[in-house]
């Protein structure tokens, strides 16, 4: 996946455990816009849910797994 800056930022926030509402507030987007982005991201990455997307982000090196330093 070659993400846009916005897509990568959303994936990172999902991996941090943020809700769609929290992501929307942080990025100044509507909650529906976040949902739309996530649908596109799930399709591009072939992930089905937030857990799989979080594992994808860890493997891609976008975030550290809990306990890593």
mmCIF file as Biopython writes it, N, C-alpha, C and O atoms, coordinates in Angstrom:
data_model
#
loop_
_atom_site.group_PDB
_atom_site.id
_atom_site.type_symbol
_atom_site.label_atom_id
_atom_site.label_alt_id
_atom_site.label_comp_id
_atom_site.label_asym_id
_atom_site.label_entity_id
_atom_site.label_seq_id
_atom_site.pdbx_PDB_ins_code
_atom_site.Cartn_x
_atom_site.Cartn_y
_atom_site.Cartn_z
_atom_site.occupancy
_atom_site.B_iso_or_equiv
_atom_site.auth_seq_id
_atom_site.auth_asym_id
_atom_site.pdbx_PDB_model_num
ATOM 1   N N  . UNK A ? 1  ? 0.851   -1.192 0.000  1.0 0.0 1  A 1 
ATOM 2   C CA . UNK A ? 1  ? 0.000   0.000  0.000  1.0 0.0 1  A 1 
ATOM 3   C C  . UNK A ? 1  ? 0.879   1.231  0.000  1.0 0.0 1  A 1 
ATOM 4   O O  . UNK A ? 1  ? 1.830   1.333  0.775  1.0 0.0 1  A 1 
ATOM 5   N N  . UNK A ? 2  ? 0.558   2.145  -0.859 1.0 0.0 2  A 1 
ATOM 6   C CA . UNK A ? 2  ? 1.233   3.429  -0.892 1.0 0.0 2  A 1 
ATOM 7   C C  . UNK A ? 2  ? 0.227   4.472  -0.397 1.0 0.0 2  A 1 
ATOM 8   O O  . UNK A ? 2  ? -0.499  5.060  -1.200 1.0 0.0 2  A 1 
ATOM 9   N N  . UNK A ? 3  ? 0.179   4.706  0.925  1.0 0.0 3  A 1 
ATOM 10  C CA . UNK A ? 3  ? -0.884  5.539  1.485  1.0 0.0 3  A 1 
ATOM 11  C C  . UNK A ? 3  ? -0.652  7.031  1.256  1.0 0.0 3  A 1 
ATOM 12  O O  . UNK A ? 3  ? 0.480   7.493  1.117  1.0 0.0 3  A 1 
ATOM 13  N N  . UNK A ? 4  ? -1.743  7.754  1.222  1.0 0.0 4  A 1 
ATOM 14  C CA . UNK A ? 4  ? -1.635  9.206  1.268  1.0 0.0 4  A 1 
ATOM 15  C C  . UNK A ? 4  ? -1.262  9.579  2.700  1.0 0.0 4  A 1 
ATOM 16  O O  . UNK A ? 4  ? -1.366  8.751  3.605  1.0 0.0 4  A 1 
ATOM 17  N N  . UNK A ? 5  ? -0.835  10.802 2.905  1.0 0.0 5  A 1 
ATOM 18  C CA . UNK A ? 5  ? -0.476  11.254 4.252  1.0 0.0 5  A 1 
ATOM 19  C C  . UNK A ? 5  ? -1.685  11.141 5.188  1.0 0.0 5  A 1 
ATOM 20  O O  . UNK A ? 5  ? -1.541  10.770 6.352  1.0 0.0 5  A 1 
ATOM 21  N N  . UNK A ? 6  ? -2.875  11.465 4.670  1.0 0.0 6  A 1 
ATOM 22  C CA . UNK A ? 6  ? -4.082  11.390 5.484  1.0 0.0 6  A 1 
ATOM 23  C C  . UNK A ? 6  ? -4.447  9.970  5.866  1.0 0.0 6  A 1 
ATOM 24  O O  . UNK A ? 6  ? -4.853  9.705  6.997  1.0 0.0 6  A 1 
ATOM 25  N N  . UNK A ? 7  ? -4.299  9.055  4.913  1.0 0.0 7  A 1 
ATOM 26  C CA . UNK A ? 7  ? -4.593  7.647  5.199  1.0 0.0 7  A 1 
ATOM 27  C C  . UNK A ? 7  ? -3.631  7.104  6.252  1.0 0.0 7  A 1 
ATOM 28  O O  . UNK A ? 7  ? -4.043  6.416  7.186  1.0 0.0 7  A 1 
ATOM 29  N N  . UNK A ? 8  ? -2.361  7.415  6.096  1.0 0.0 8  A 1 
ATOM 30  C CA . UNK A ? 8  ? -1.371  6.926  7.059  1.0 0.0 8  A 1 
ATOM 31  C C  . UNK A ? 8  ? -1.662  7.477  8.451  1.0 0.0 8  A 1 
ATOM 32  O O  . UNK A ? 8  ? -1.555  6.753  9.440  1.0 0.0 8  A 1 
ATOM 33  N N  . UNK A ? 9  ? -2.028  8.745  8.533  1.0 0.0 9  A 1 
ATOM 34  C CA . UNK A ? 9  ? -2.342  9.360  9.821  1.0 0.0 9  A 1 
ATOM 35  C C  . UNK A ? 9  ? -3.545  8.669  10.469 1.0 0.0 9  A 1 
ATOM 36  O O  . UNK A ? 9  ? -3.549  8.436  11.678 1.0 0.0 9  A 1 
ATOM 37  N N  . UNK A ? 10 ? -4.547  8.347  9.683  1.0 0.0 10 A 1 
ATOM 38  C CA . UNK A ? 10 ? -5.718  7.647  10.218 1.0 0.0 10 A 1 
ATOM 39  C C  . UNK A ? 10 ? -5.333  6.259  10.712 1.0 0.0 10 A 1 
ATOM 40  O O  . UNK A ? 10 ? -5.766  5.847  11.789 1.0 0.0 10 A 1 
ATOM 41  N N  . UNK A ? 11 ? -4.535  5.540  9.951  1.0 0.0 11 A 1 
ATOM 42  C CA . UNK A ? 11 ? -4.100  4.201  10.377 1.0 0.0 11 A 1 
ATOM 43  C C  . UNK A ? 11 ? -3.336  4.288  11.690 1.0 0.0 11 A 1 
ATOM 44  O O  . UNK A ? 11 ? -3.552  3.468  12.583 1.0 0.0 11 A 1 
ATOM 45  N N  . UNK A ? 12 ? -2.459  5.254  11.820 1.0 0.0 12 A 1 
ATOM 46  C CA . UNK A ? 12 ? -1.684  5.417  13.061 1.0 0.0 12 A 1 
ATOM 47  C C  . UNK A ? 12 ? -2.613  5.697  14.240 1.0 0.0 12 A 1 
ATOM 48  O O  . UNK A ? 12 ? -2.427  5.137  15.321 1.0 0.0 12 A 1 
ATOM 49  N N  . UNK A ? 13 ? -3.594  6.546  14.043 1.0 0.0 13 A 1 
ATOM 50  C CA . UNK A ? 13 ? -4.530  6.858  15.129 1.0 0.0 13 A 1 
ATOM 51  C C  . UNK A ? 13 ? -5.386  5.649  15.494 1.0 0.0 13 A 1 
ATOM 52  O O  . UNK A ? 13 ? -5.684  5.431  16.668 1.0 0.0 13 A 1 
ATOM 53  N N  . UNK A ? 14 ? -5.779  4.865  14.496 1.0 0.0 14 A 1 
ATOM 54  C CA . UNK A ? 14 ? -6.514  3.624  14.775 1.0 0.0 14 A 1 
ATOM 55  C C  . UNK A ? 14 ? -5.631  2.703  15.617 1.0 0.0 14 A 1 
ATOM 56  O O  . UNK A ? 14 ? -6.088  2.121  16.600 1.0 0.0 14 A 1 
ATOM 57  N N  . UNK A ? 15 ? -4.369  2.579  15.224 1.0 0.0 15 A 1 
ATOM 58  C CA . UNK A ? 15 ? -3.432  1.700  15.940 1.0 0.0 15 A 1 
ATOM 59  C C  . UNK A ? 15 ? -3.205  2.177  17.376 1.0 0.0 15 A 1 
ATOM 60  O O  . UNK A ? 15 ? -2.867  1.377  18.249 1.0 0.0 15 A 1 
ATOM 61  N N  . UNK A ? 16 ? -3.386  3.454  17.618 1.0 0.0 16 A 1 
ATOM 62  C CA . UNK A ? 16 ? -3.254  4.004  18.970 1.0 0.0 16 A 1 
ATOM 63  C C  . UNK A ? 16 ? -4.518  3.785  19.799 1.0 0.0 16 A 1 
ATOM 64  O O  . UNK A ? 16 ? -4.563  4.135  20.978 1.0 0.0 16 A 1 
ATOM 65  N N  . UNK A ? 17 ? -5.540  3.204  19.176 1.0 0.0 17 A 1 
ATOM 66  C CA . UNK A ? 17 ? -6.769  2.895  19.899 1.0 0.0 17 A 1 
ATOM 67  C C  . UNK A ? 17 ? -7.809  3.994  19.883 1.0 0.0 17 A 1 
ATOM 68  O O  . UNK A ? 17 ? -8.767  3.956  20.656 1.0 0.0 17 A 1 
ATOM 69  N N  . UNK A ? 18 ? -7.632  4.978  19.009 1.0 0.0 18 A 1 
ATOM 70  C CA . UNK A ? 18 ? -8.588  6.085  18.944 1.0 0.0 18 A 1 
ATOM 71  C C  . UNK A ? 18 ? -9.879  5.651  18.259 1.0 0.0 18 A 1 
ATOM 72  O O  . UNK A ? 18 ? -9.859  4.824  17.347 1.0 0.0 18 A 1 
ATOM 73  N N  . UNK A ? 19 ? -10.994 6.210  18.703 1.0 0.0 19 A 1 
ATOM 74  C CA . UNK A ? 19 ? -12.289 5.952  18.074 1.0 0.0 19 A 1 
ATOM 75  C C  . UNK A ? 19 ? -12.425 6.814  16.824 1.0 0.0 19 A 1 
ATOM 76  O O  . UNK A ? 19 ? -11.654 7.752  16.618 1.0 0.0 19 A 1 
ATOM 77  N N  . UNK A ? 20 ? -13.404 6.490  15.998 1.0 0.0 20 A 1 
ATOM 78  C CA . UNK A ? 20 ? -13.655 7.315  14.809 1.0 0.0 20 A 1 
ATOM 79  C C  . UNK A ? 20 ? -13.942 8.756  15.203 1.0 0.0 20 A 1 
ATOM 80  O O  . UNK A ? 20 ? -13.485 9.685  14.536 1.0 0.0 20 A 1 
ATOM 81  N N  . UNK A ? 21 ? -14.695 8.949  16.277 1.0 0.0 21 A 1 
ATOM 82  C CA . UNK A ? 21 ? -15.025 10.296 16.746 1.0 0.0 21 A 1 
ATOM 83  C C  . UNK A ? 21 ? -13.746 11.036 17.159 1.0 0.0 21 A 1 
ATOM 84  O O  . UNK A ? 21 ? -13.564 12.202 16.809 1.0 0.0 21 A 1 
ATOM 85  N N  . UNK A ? 22 ? -12.873 10.367 17.895 1.0 0.0 22 A 1 
ATOM 86  C CA . UNK A ? 22 ? -11.620 10.991 18.334 1.0 0.0 22 A 1 
ATOM 87  C C  . UNK A ? 22 ? -10.733 11.337 17.139 1.0 0.0 22 A 1 
ATOM 88  O O  . UNK A ? 22 ? -10.105 12.395 17.109 1.0 0.0 22 A 1 
ATOM 89  N N  . UNK A ? 23 ? -10.688 10.442 16.163 1.0 0.0 23 A 1 
ATOM 90  C CA . UNK A ? 23 ? -9.892  10.701 14.959 1.0 0.0 23 A 1 
ATOM 91  C C  . UNK A ? 23 ? -10.464 11.905 14.213 1.0 0.0 23 A 1 
ATOM 92  O O  . UNK A ? 23 ? -9.721  12.789 13.786 1.0 0.0 23 A 1 
ATOM 93  N N  . UNK A ? 24 ? -11.770 11.933 14.062 1.0 0.0 24 A 1 
ATOM 94  C CA . UNK A ? 24 ? -12.427 13.047 13.378 1.0 0.0 24 A 1 
ATOM 95  C C  . UNK A ? 24 ? -12.124 14.365 14.075 1.0 0.0 24 A 1 
ATOM 96  O O  . UNK A ? 24 ? -11.782 15.351 13.422 1.0 0.0 24 A 1 
ATOM 97  N N  . UNK A ? 25 ? -12.248 14.387 15.390 1.0 0.0 25 A 1 
ATOM 98  C CA . UNK A ? 25 ? -11.979 15.613 16.145 1.0 0.0 25 A 1 
ATOM 99  C C  . UNK A ? 25 ? -10.534 16.054 15.994 1.0 0.0 25 A 1 
ATOM 100 O O  . UNK A ? 25 ? -10.260 17.238 15.800 1.0 0.0 25 A 1 
ATOM 101 N N  . UNK A ? 26 ? -9.616  15.113 16.081 1.0 0.0 26 A 1 
ATOM 102 C CA . UNK A ? 26 ? -8.190  15.431 15.995 1.0 0.0 26 A 1 
ATOM 103 C C  . UNK A ? 26 ? -7.814  15.981 14.617 1.0 0.0 26 A 1 
ATOM 104 O O  . UNK A ? 26 ? -6.998  16.896 14.510 1.0 0.0 26 A 1 
ATOM 105 N N  . UNK A ? 27 ? -8.417  15.415 13.564 1.0 0.0 27 A 1 
ATOM 106 C CA . UNK A ? 27 ? -8.058  15.806 12.204 1.0 0.0 27 A 1 
ATOM 107 C C  . UNK A ? 27 ? -8.979  16.873 11.615 1.0 0.0 27 A 1 
ATOM 108 O O  . UNK A ? 27 ? -8.760  17.330 10.493 1.0 0.0 27 A 1 
ATOM 109 N N  . UNK A ? 28 ? -9.999  17.267 12.360 1.0 0.0 28 A 1 
ATOM 110 C CA . UNK A ? 28 ? -10.926 18.286 11.866 1.0 0.0 28 A 1 
ATOM 111 C C  . UNK A ? 28 ? -11.800 17.778 10.729 1.0 0.0 28 A 1 
ATOM 112 O O  . UNK A ? 28 ? -12.128 18.515 9.799  1.0 0.0 28 A 1 
ATOM 113 N N  . UNK A ? 29 ? -12.167 16.510 10.821 1.0 0.0 29 A 1 
ATOM 114 C CA . UNK A ? 29 ? -13.011 15.886 9.809  1.0 0.0 29 A 1 
ATOM 115 C C  . UNK A ? 29 ? -14.352 15.501 10.406 1.0 0.0 29 A 1 
ATOM 116 O O  . UNK A ? 29 ? -14.514 15.466 11.626 1.0 0.0 29 A 1 
ATOM 117 N N  . UNK A ? 30 ? -15.310 15.213 9.537  1.0 0.0 30 A 1 
ATOM 118 C CA . UNK A ? 30 ? -16.569 14.643 9.989  1.0 0.0 30 A 1 
ATOM 119 C C  . UNK A ? 30 ? -16.340 13.168 10.292 1.0 0.0 30 A 1 
ATOM 120 O O  . UNK A ? 30 ? -15.504 12.521 9.661  1.0 0.0 30 A 1 
ATOM 121 N N  . UNK A ? 31 ? -17.075 12.646 11.247 1.0 0.0 31 A 1 
ATOM 122 C CA . UNK A ? 31 ? -16.933 11.237 11.601 1.0 0.0 31 A 1 
ATOM 123 C C  . UNK A ? 31 ? -17.224 10.335 10.396 1.0 0.0 31 A 1 
ATOM 124 O O  . UNK A ? 31 ? -16.567 9.309  10.225 1.0 0.0 31 A 1 
ATOM 125 N N  . UNK A ? 32 ? -18.184 10.700 9.574  1.0 0.0 32 A 1 
ATOM 126 C CA . UNK A ? 32 ? -18.508 9.923  8.373  1.0 0.0 32 A 1 
ATOM 127 C C  . UNK A ? 32 ? -17.320 9.912  7.409  1.0 0.0 32 A 1 
ATOM 128 O O  . UNK A ? 32 ? -17.075 8.903  6.747  1.0 0.0 32 A 1 
ATOM 129 N N  . UNK A ? 33 ? -16.595 10.999 7.324  1.0 0.0 33 A 1 
ATOM 130 C CA . UNK A ? 33 ? -15.417 11.062 6.459  1.0 0.0 33 A 1 
ATOM 131 C C  . UNK A ? 33 ? -14.366 10.065 6.931  1.0 0.0 33 A 1 
ATOM 132 O O  . UNK A ? 33 ? -13.727 9.400  6.115  1.0 0.0 33 A 1 
ATOM 133 N N  . UNK A ? 34 ? -14.187 9.961  8.234  1.0 0.0 34 A 1 
ATOM 134 C CA . UNK A ? 34 ? -13.245 8.988  8.790  1.0 0.0 34 A 1 
ATOM 135 C C  . UNK A ? 34 ? -13.698 7.580  8.427  1.0 0.0 34 A 1 
ATOM 136 O O  . UNK A ? 34 ? -12.885 6.751  8.018  1.0 0.0 34 A 1 
ATOM 137 N N  . UNK A ? 35 ? -14.985 7.306  8.575  1.0 0.0 35 A 1 
ATOM 138 C CA . UNK A ? 35 ? -15.510 5.984  8.207  1.0 0.0 35 A 1 
ATOM 139 C C  . UNK A ? 35 ? -15.258 5.690  6.727  1.0 0.0 35 A 1 
ATOM 140 O O  . UNK A ? 35 ? -14.876 4.578  6.362  1.0 0.0 35 A 1 
ATOM 141 N N  . UNK A ? 36 ? -15.476 6.705  5.877  1.0 0.0 36 A 1 
ATOM 142 C CA . UNK A ? 36 ? -15.227 6.518  4.443  1.0 0.0 36 A 1 
ATOM 143 C C  . UNK A ? 36 ? -13.751 6.223  4.178  1.0 0.0 36 A 1 
ATOM 144 O O  . UNK A ? 36 ? -13.430 5.318  3.407  1.0 0.0 36 A 1 
ATOM 145 N N  . UNK A ? 37 ? -12.864 6.969  4.802  1.0 0.0 37 A 1 
ATOM 146 C CA . UNK A ? 37 ? -11.429 6.710  4.661  1.0 0.0 37 A 1 
ATOM 147 C C  . UNK A ? 37 ? -11.092 5.290  5.105  1.0 0.0 37 A 1 
ATOM 148 O O  . UNK A ? 37 ? -10.349 4.577  4.431  1.0 0.0 37 A 1 
ATOM 149 N N  . UNK A ? 38 ? -11.646 4.888  6.245  1.0 0.0 38 A 1 
ATOM 150 C CA . UNK A ? 38 ? -11.348 3.542  6.755  1.0 0.0 38 A 1 
ATOM 151 C C  . UNK A ? 38 ? -11.829 2.463  5.794  1.0 0.0 38 A 1 
ATOM 152 O O  . UNK A ? 38 ? -11.143 1.458  5.608  1.0 0.0 38 A 1 
ATOM 153 N N  . UNK A ? 39 ? -12.976 2.648  5.190  1.0 0.0 39 A 1 
ATOM 154 C CA . UNK A ? 39 ? -13.468 1.670  4.211  1.0 0.0 39 A 1 
ATOM 155 C C  . UNK A ? 39 ? -12.487 1.536  3.055  1.0 0.0 39 A 1 
ATOM 156 O O  . UNK A ? 39 ? -12.200 0.428  2.603  1.0 0.0 39 A 1 
ATOM 157 N N  . UNK A ? 40 ? -11.975 2.666  2.580  1.0 0.0 40 A 1 
ATOM 158 C CA . UNK A ? 40 ? -10.997 2.651  1.485  1.0 0.0 40 A 1 
ATOM 159 C C  . UNK A ? 40 ? -9.688  2.004  1.942  1.0 0.0 40 A 1 
ATOM 160 O O  . UNK A ? 40 ? -9.086  1.228  1.199  1.0 0.0 40 A 1 
ATOM 161 N N  . UNK A ? 41 ? -9.256  2.318  3.145  1.0 0.0 41 A 1 
ATOM 162 C CA . UNK A ? 41 ? -8.009  1.761  3.683  1.0 0.0 41 A 1 
ATOM 163 C C  . UNK A ? 41 ? -8.135  0.258  3.856  1.0 0.0 41 A 1 
ATOM 164 O O  . UNK A ? 41 ? -7.218  -0.484 3.503  1.0 0.0 41 A 1 
ATOM 165 N N  . UNK A ? 42 ? -9.262  -0.205 4.395  1.0 0.0 42 A 1 
ATOM 166 C CA . UNK A ? 42 ? -9.475  -1.647 4.554  1.0 0.0 42 A 1 
ATOM 167 C C  . UNK A ? 42 ? -9.377  -2.345 3.189  1.0 0.0 42 A 1 
ATOM 168 O O  . UNK A ? 42 ? -8.753  -3.400 3.073  1.0 0.0 42 A 1 
ATOM 169 N N  . UNK A ? 43 ? -9.984  -1.762 2.179  1.0 0.0 43 A 1 
ATOM 170 C CA . UNK A ? 43 ? -9.957  -2.364 0.847  1.0 0.0 43 A 1 
ATOM 171 C C  . UNK A ? 43 ? -8.532  -2.381 0.283  1.0 0.0 43 A 1 
ATOM 172 O O  . UNK A ? 43 ? -8.096  -3.391 -0.269 1.0 0.0 43 A 1 
ATOM 173 N N  . UNK A ? 44 ? -7.815  -1.276 0.418  1.0 0.0 44 A 1 
ATOM 174 C CA . UNK A ? 44 ? -6.450  -1.192 -0.112 1.0 0.0 44 A 1 
ATOM 175 C C  . UNK A ? 44 ? -5.496  -2.158 0.582  1.0 0.0 44 A 1 
ATOM 176 O O  . UNK A ? 44 ? -4.630  -2.753 -0.059 1.0 0.0 44 A 1 
ATOM 177 N N  . UNK A ? 45 ? -5.659  -2.312 1.898  1.0 0.0 45 A 1 
ATOM 178 C CA . UNK A ? 45 ? -4.725  -3.140 2.665  1.0 0.0 45 A 1 
ATOM 179 C C  . UNK A ? 45 ? -5.202  -4.576 2.812  1.0 0.0 45 A 1 
ATOM 180 O O  . UNK A ? 45 ? -4.476  -5.428 3.325  1.0 0.0 45 A 1 
ATOM 181 N N  . UNK A ? 46 ? -6.420  -4.843 2.363  1.0 0.0 46 A 1 
ATOM 182 C CA . UNK A ? 46 ? -7.033  -6.163 2.496  1.0 0.0 46 A 1 
ATOM 183 C C  . UNK A ? 46 ? -7.151  -6.598 3.956  1.0 0.0 46 A 1 
ATOM 184 O O  . UNK A ? 46 ? -7.045  -7.783 4.274  1.0 0.0 46 A 1 
ATOM 185 N N  . UNK A ? 47 ? -7.372  -5.624 4.834  1.0 0.0 47 A 1 
ATOM 186 C CA . UNK A ? 47 ? -7.638  -5.896 6.247  1.0 0.0 47 A 1 
ATOM 187 C C  . UNK A ? 47 ? -9.134  -5.774 6.467  1.0 0.0 47 A 1 
ATOM 188 O O  . UNK A ? 47 ? -9.822  -5.027 5.770  1.0 0.0 47 A 1 
ATOM 189 N N  . UNK A ? 48 ? -9.629  -6.526 7.455  1.0 0.0 48 A 1 
ATOM 190 C CA . UNK A ? 48 ? -11.072 -6.566 7.668  1.0 0.0 48 A 1 
ATOM 191 C C  . UNK A ? 48 ? -11.548 -5.778 8.878  1.0 0.0 48 A 1 
ATOM 192 O O  . UNK A ? 48 ? -12.736 -5.479 8.997  1.0 0.0 48 A 1 
ATOM 193 N N  . UNK A ? 49 ? -10.628 -5.439 9.778  1.0 0.0 49 A 1 
ATOM 194 C CA . UNK A ? 49 ? -11.052 -4.751 11.004 1.0 0.0 49 A 1 
ATOM 195 C C  . UNK A ? 49 ? -9.890  -3.965 11.603 1.0 0.0 49 A 1 
ATOM 196 O O  . UNK A ? 49 ? -8.780  -3.974 11.070 1.0 0.0 49 A 1 
ATOM 197 N N  . UNK A ? 50 ? -10.158 -3.285 12.715 1.0 0.0 50 A 1 
ATOM 198 C CA . UNK A ? 50 ? -9.162  -2.422 13.347 1.0 0.0 50 A 1 
ATOM 199 C C  . UNK A ? 50 ? -7.968  -3.211 13.883 1.0 0.0 50 A 1 
ATOM 200 O O  . UNK A ? 50 ? -6.840  -2.717 13.870 1.0 0.0 50 A 1 
ATOM 201 N N  . UNK A ? 51 ? -8.211  -4.421 14.347 1.0 0.0 51 A 1 
ATOM 202 C CA . UNK A ? 51 ? -7.107  -5.236 14.874 1.0 0.0 51 A 1 
ATOM 203 C C  . UNK A ? 51 ? -6.145  -5.589 13.745 1.0 0.0 51 A 1 
ATOM 204 O O  . UNK A ? 51 ? -4.932  -5.425 13.882 1.0 0.0 51 A 1 
ATOM 205 N N  . UNK A ? 52 ? -6.685  -6.072 12.636 1.0 0.0 52 A 1 
ATOM 206 C CA . UNK A ? 52 ? -5.828  -6.407 11.495 1.0 0.0 52 A 1 
ATOM 207 C C  . UNK A ? 52 ? -5.101  -5.167 10.982 1.0 0.0 52 A 1 
ATOM 208 O O  . UNK A ? 52 ? -3.931  -5.242 10.608 1.0 0.0 52 A 1 
ATOM 209 N N  . UNK A ? 53 ? -5.787  -4.035 10.962 1.0 0.0 53 A 1 
ATOM 210 C CA . UNK A ? 53 ? -5.174  -2.789 10.500 1.0 0.0 53 A 1 
ATOM 211 C C  . UNK A ? 53 ? -4.050  -2.360 11.437 1.0 0.0 53 A 1 
ATOM 212 O O  . UNK A ? 53 ? -3.023  -1.854 10.986 1.0 0.0 53 A 1 
ATOM 213 N N  . UNK A ? 54 ? -4.242  -2.560 12.728 1.0 0.0 54 A 1 
ATOM 214 C CA . UNK A ? 54 ? -3.199  -2.228 13.705 1.0 0.0 54 A 1 
ATOM 215 C C  . UNK A ? 54 ? -1.977  -3.113 13.493 1.0 0.0 54 A 1 
ATOM 216 O O  . UNK A ? 54 ? -0.848  -2.624 13.518 1.0 0.0 54 A 1 
ATOM 217 N N  . UNK A ? 55 ? -2.188  -4.395 13.286 1.0 0.0 55 A 1 
ATOM 218 C CA . UNK A ? 55 ? -1.068  -5.298 13.009 1.0 0.0 55 A 1 
ATOM 219 C C  . UNK A ? 55 ? -0.355  -4.892 11.725 1.0 0.0 55 A 1 
ATOM 220 O O  . UNK A ? 55 ? 0.872   -4.954 11.655 1.0 0.0 55 A 1 
ATOM 221 N N  . UNK A ? 56 ? -1.097  -4.486 10.729 1.0 0.0 56 A 1 
ATOM 222 C CA . UNK A ? 56 ? -0.517  -3.981 9.483  1.0 0.0 56 A 1 
ATOM 223 C C  . UNK A ? 56 ? 0.384   -2.780 9.763  1.0 0.0 56 A 1 
ATOM 224 O O  . UNK A ? 56 ? 1.497   -2.701 9.242  1.0 0.0 56 A 1 
ATOM 225 N N  . UNK A ? 57 ? -0.096  -1.847 10.584 1.0 0.0 57 A 1 
ATOM 226 C CA . UNK A ? 57 ? 0.682   -0.645 10.901 1.0 0.0 57 A 1 
ATOM 227 C C  . UNK A ? 57 ? 1.969   -0.985 11.655 1.0 0.0 57 A 1 
ATOM 228 O O  . UNK A ? 57 ? 3.008   -0.368 11.421 1.0 0.0 57 A 1 
ATOM 229 N N  . UNK A ? 58 ? 1.901   -1.957 12.550 1.0 0.0 58 A 1 
ATOM 230 C CA . UNK A ? 58 ? 3.093   -2.393 13.294 1.0 0.0 58 A 1 
ATOM 231 C C  . UNK A ? 58 ? 4.092   -3.017 12.325 1.0 0.0 58 A 1 
ATOM 232 O O  . UNK A ? 58 ? 5.277   -2.686 12.351 1.0 0.0 58 A 1 
ATOM 233 N N  . UNK A ? 59 ? 3.616   -3.915 11.478 1.0 0.0 59 A 1 
ATOM 234 C CA . UNK A ? 59 ? 4.502   -4.583 10.506 1.0 0.0 59 A 1 
ATOM 235 C C  . UNK A ? 59 ? 5.131   -3.594 9.529  1.0 0.0 59 A 1 
ATOM 236 O O  . UNK A ? 59 ? 6.268   -3.781 9.096  1.0 0.0 59 A 1 
ATOM 237 N N  . UNK A ? 60 ? 4.390   -2.543 9.185  1.0 0.0 60 A 1 
ATOM 238 C CA . UNK A ? 60 ? 4.890   -1.531 8.251  1.0 0.0 60 A 1 
ATOM 239 C C  . UNK A ? 60 ? 5.859   -0.566 8.932  1.0 0.0 60 A 1 
ATOM 240 O O  . UNK A ? 60 ? 6.518   0.238  8.272  1.0 0.0 60 A 1 
ATOM 241 N N  . UNK A ? 61 ? 5.938   -0.658 10.265 1.0 0.0 61 A 1 
ATOM 242 C CA . UNK A ? 61 ? 6.841   0.219  11.003 1.0 0.0 61 A 1 
ATOM 243 C C  . UNK A ? 61 ? 6.281   1.609  11.264 1.0 0.0 61 A 1 
ATOM 244 O O  . UNK A ? 61 ? 7.026   2.528  11.602 1.0 0.0 61 A 1 
ATOM 245 N N  . UNK A ? 62 ? 4.972   1.763  11.108 1.0 0.0 62 A 1 
ATOM 246 C CA . UNK A ? 62 ? 4.338   3.057  11.337 1.0 0.0 62 A 1 
ATOM 247 C C  . UNK A ? 62 ? 4.120   3.331  12.812 1.0 0.0 62 A 1 
ATOM 248 O O  . UNK A ? 62 ? 4.078   4.487  13.233 1.0 0.0 62 A 1 
ATOM 249 N N  . UNK A ? 63 ? 3.981   2.278  13.595 1.0 0.0 63 A 1 
ATOM 250 C CA . UNK A ? 63 ? 3.805   2.388  15.050 1.0 0.0 63 A 1 
ATOM 251 C C  . UNK A ? 63 ? 4.582   1.257  15.701 1.0 0.0 63 A 1 
ATOM 252 O O  . UNK A ? 63 ? 4.896   0.252  15.063 1.0 0.0 63 A 1 
ATOM 253 N N  . UNK A ? 64 ? 4.885   1.434  16.975 1.0 0.0 64 A 1 
ATOM 254 C CA . UNK A ? 64 ? 5.545   0.364  17.731 1.0 0.0 64 A 1 
ATOM 255 C C  . UNK A ? 64 ? 4.504   -0.463 18.451 1.0 0.0 64 A 1 
ATOM 256 O O  . UNK A ? 64 ? 3.487   0.059  18.907 1.0 0.0 64 A 1 
ATOM 257 N N  . UNK A ? 65 ? 4.761   -1.741 18.550 1.0 0.0 65 A 1 
ATOM 258 C CA . UNK A ? 65 ? 3.882   -2.614 19.314 1.0 0.0 65 A 1 
ATOM 259 C C  . UNK A ? 65 ? 4.046   -2.289 20.792 1.0 0.0 65 A 1 
ATOM 260 O O  . UNK A ? 65 ? 5.104   -1.822 21.214 1.0 0.0 65 A 1 
ATOM 261 N N  . UNK A ? 66 ? 3.016   -2.529 21.568 1.0 0.0 66 A 1 
ATOM 262 C CA . UNK A ? 66 ? 3.083   -2.286 23.012 1.0 0.0 66 A 1 
ATOM 263 C C  . UNK A ? 66 ? 4.266   -3.038 23.602 1.0 0.0 66 A 1 
ATOM 264 O O  . UNK A ? 66 ? 4.477   -4.213 23.302 1.0 0.0 66 A 1 
ATOM 265 N N  . UNK A ? 67 ? 5.022   -2.368 24.426 1.0 0.0 67 A 1 
ATOM 266 C CA . UNK A ? 67 ? 6.162   -2.992 25.073 1.0 0.0 67 A 1 
ATOM 267 C C  . UNK A ? 67 ? 7.458   -2.882 24.304 1.0 0.0 67 A 1 
ATOM 268 O O  . UNK A ? 67 ? 8.518   -3.204 24.839 1.0 0.0 67 A 1 
ATOM 269 N N  . UNK A ? 68 ? 7.401   -2.428 23.041 1.0 0.0 68 A 1 
ATOM 270 C CA . UNK A ? 68 ? 8.626   -2.251 22.245 1.0 0.0 68 A 1 
ATOM 271 C C  . UNK A ? 68 ? 9.226   -0.878 22.515 1.0 0.0 68 A 1 
ATOM 272 O O  . UNK A ? 68 ? 8.517   0.080  22.823 1.0 0.0 68 A 1 
ATOM 273 N N  . UNK A ? 69 ? 10.528  -0.807 22.394 1.0 0.0 69 A 1 
ATOM 274 C CA . UNK A ? 69 ? 11.199  0.484  22.546 1.0 0.0 69 A 1 
ATOM 275 C C  . UNK A ? 69 ? 12.339  0.572  21.577 1.0 0.0 69 A 1 
ATOM 276 O O  . UNK A ? 69 ? 13.040  1.583  21.539 1.0 0.0 69 A 1 
#
